[in-house]
Every structure is written in structure tokens, then in C-alpha cells.
Amino acid sequence: MSTTYDQLVTILAKLHDAPPDRISPDVTFAGLDVDSLTLVEISMRIERDLGVTIEDNELQEDFTLDATAQLIDEKLAQ
């Protein structure tokens, strides 16, 4: 997996008590029981830690962690 994916997992671990055995690239935020408030917090932490602005409507509960990492990488490349 990418470094971005690893950073995303670190952010998720800080903000949400998801069991490590449930975290994988193909799991969705909904699958980890991440609510909409936590998604906003994750967006804010991504901006702070990675320097990428993710709009609130861009991060969805049905996104996989891999798709989110790809979104971050695409924004970093711009």
C-alpha cells in the first residue's frame, strides 16, 4: 500500500477506535462504523497533516480506505 494509505490509517486510528483487524484497503468508512461527524474530523486532520483539502461532500461513508488514499494522492498531484 501507499504511504498515503498508511498515513490515512494513522489518522483513522487517532480519531476512531476501529479494531486493527478490521482495517484494510477495501473496507469502507461505514464498515468501520465511522459516522458523519468523524468523517469531518478525518477531513480536517487530512488537511492539517497532509496539506490536502478534502471538502465535506467529497468524503463519503461508502468510500474504501484505498479510494480515499487515491483521492488524496490525486489532490497532491494537482
C-alpha positions in Angstrom: 0.0 0.0 0.0 1.0 3.6 -0.4 2.4 5.9 2.1 -0.8 7.9 1.8 -2.8 4.9 2.8 -0.6 4.3 5.8 -1.0 8.0 6.9 -4.7 7.7 6.4 -4.8 4.6 8.7 -2.8 6.5 11.3 -5.3 9.4 11.2 -8.2 7.0 11.4 -6.6 5.2 14.4 -6.2 8.5 16.2 -9.8 9.6 15.6 -11.8 6.3 15.7 -11.4 3.2 17.8 -11.7 0.7 14.9 -10.2 -2.6 15.7 -6.9 -3.0 13.7 -8.0 -6.4 12.3 -11.0 -4.7 10.6 -8.8 -2.0 8.9 -7.9 -2.9 5.3 -7.7 -1.1 1.9 -11.1 -2.4 0.8 -13.1 -1.6 4.0 -15.4 1.4 3.8 -15.9 4.0 6.5 -19.4 2.7 7.0 -17.9 -0.8 7.5 -15.8 0.7 10.3 -18.9 2.4 11.8 -17.4 5.9 11.1 -20.2 8.5 11.5 -20.5 11.7 9.5 -19.0 13.8 12.3 -15.9 11.6 12.4 -15.7 11.9 8.6 -15.5 15.7 9.0 -12.8 15.3 11.7 -10.9 13.0 9.3 -11.1 15.6 6.5 -9.8 18.2 8.9 -6.9 16.0 10.0 -6.0 15.1 6.4 -5.8 18.8 5.6 -3.7 19.5 8.7 -1.4 16.5 8.4 -1.1 16.1 4.7 -1.8 19.6 3.3 -4.8 18.4 1.2 -8.2 20.0 1.4 -11.0 17.4 1.2 -14.4 19.0 1.0 -17.0 17.6 3.4 -19.1 16.3 0.5 -16.1 14.6 -1.1 -15.6 12.1 1.7 -18.4 9.6 1.9 -19.2 6.7 4.2 -19.2 4.3 1.3 -15.6 5.2 0.3 -13.0 2.5 0.9 -9.8 3.5 2.6 -7.9 2.7 -0.7 -10.3 5.0 -2.7 -9.7 7.7 -0.1 -6.0 7.4 -0.3 -6.2 7.6 -4.1 -8.3 10.8 -3.8 -5.7 12.3 -1.5 -2.9 11.3 -4.0 -4.8 12.9 -6.9 -5.2 16.1 -5.0 -1.5 16.1 -4.0 -0.6 15.7 -7.7 -2.5 18.8 -8.7 
